[in-house]
């Protein structure tokens, strides 16, 4: 898979979100959304992935804080 790029080096947010969604669908083998549901699926799956990443970084931050406090 290639990372979708627009003109030059800029990456358009919606294309990146669509790429992440397609990657998620391929990795986990879930049913592809209908074309009219694609945008909503991009936001839902993208939001889920963002939430997981934020929780992971938050957990690491709390662990570092707790370990440095002792």
Secondary structure, DSSP 8 states (H G I E B T S, - for coil): ------STT---HHHHHHHHHHHHHHHHT-----GGGHHHHHHHHHHHHHHHHHHHHHHHHHHHHHHHH-
